[in-house]
Amino acid sequence: MAISGVSFFVMVLLAMIVSVVAVDAQNLAPAPPPTSDGTKSGTSVDQGIAYVLMLVALVLTYLIHPLDASYNFF
């Protein structure tokens, strides 16, 4: 049984409407205001560590990739 183009379009349109309504129903709570005491929060330290780890992973990827490419399987 083949689906006609019109019914496929109606189903896609219905899915888009349902997804928009579902996303709109999930209102997120507002973010807390920043601290005014001038001290840095732990999130900036965590973000710095994450950037360093991503940089290490990138460097290791480019160091290991030539070793992978040197094998001739075919």
Beta strands, then each sheet from edge to edge (+ up, - down):
end
